[in-house]
C-alpha cells in the first residue's frame, strides 16, 4: 500500500504533543498514531504504553523534519 504520509517521530506523549504544537503553529496538521490507545478502545492490551507516532504529508516532510530536530535538540 502506498501512502503519502511519512513517520517523522516516535516517542512519549509529552514529546509528541510538543512537536505537534510546533507543527500546527506553522500550518502543518500531523496525524498521530497511538497503538496502545487503539488497542484499549478495541478491548486489547498493549505492551508499550504512551508511545505515539507522528506522520506528516510528503509535501510537508522537509519543514516538519526541521521542526522535529529543533524540538528534540538534534
Wavefront OBJ file of the C-alpha trace (Angstrom):
o trace
v 0.000 0.000 0.000
v 1.391 3.401 -0.968
v 0.925 6.300 1.386
v 1.547 9.997 1.042
v 2.358 10.162 4.758
v 5.731 9.574 6.408
v 6.537 8.933 10.064
v 8.740 11.715 11.388
v 8.836 10.911 15.101
v 8.042 8.200 17.615
v 8.154 8.820 21.347
v 6.392 9.754 24.542
v 3.075 11.573 24.747
v 4.752 14.732 26.088
v 7.347 14.871 23.295
v 4.691 14.215 20.671
v 2.436 16.985 21.994
v 5.330 19.473 21.989
v 6.168 18.630 18.375
v 2.506 18.658 17.299
v 2.043 22.145 18.775
v 5.109 23.419 16.889
v 3.912 21.847 13.639
v 0.453 23.380 13.987
v 1.986 26.832 14.541
v 3.421 26.680 11.004
v 0.264 25.231 9.458
v 1.193 21.541 9.373
v -1.583 19.252 10.594
v 0.009 15.924 11.563
v -1.580 12.512 12.021
v -0.964 10.939 15.437
v -0.921 7.149 15.774
v -1.236 5.630 19.246
v -1.258 1.821 19.180
v -1.922 1.475 22.914
v -4.983 3.747 22.747
v -6.290 1.943 19.663
v -5.854 -1.386 21.432
v -7.539 -0.123 24.577
v -10.532 1.103 22.602
v -10.790 -2.269 20.876
v -10.556 -4.140 24.181
v -6.975 -5.345 23.858
v -3.909 -4.575 25.943
v -0.618 -3.182 24.723
v 2.905 -3.845 25.979
v 4.118 -0.333 25.174
v 2.069 2.339 26.908
v 2.284 6.001 25.973
v 4.320 5.610 22.781
v 2.934 7.620 19.880
v 3.972 8.263 16.280
v 3.689 11.453 14.224
v 3.040 11.308 10.486
v 3.010 14.208 8.012
v 2.120 14.531 4.350
v 5.002 14.158 1.900
v 4.626 17.787 0.769
v 5.414 18.978 4.310
v 8.164 16.485 5.148
v 11.228 18.748 4.949
v 9.709 21.533 7.011
v 8.348 19.074 9.579
v 11.675 17.262 9.968
v 13.486 20.515 10.721
v 10.919 21.299 13.435
v 11.362 17.843 14.990
v 15.150 18.259 15.006
v 14.842 21.656 16.673
v 12.444 20.381 19.342
v 14.371 17.223 20.263
v 17.711 19.013 20.101
v 19.491 17.155 17.282
l 1 2 3 4 5 6 7 8 9 10 11 12 13 14 15 16 17 18 19 20 21 22 23 24 25 26 27 28 29 30 31 32 33 34 35 36 37 38 39 40 41 42 43 44 45 46 47 48 49 50 51 52 53 54 55 56 57 58 59 60 61 62 63 64 65 66 67 68 69 70 71 72 73 74
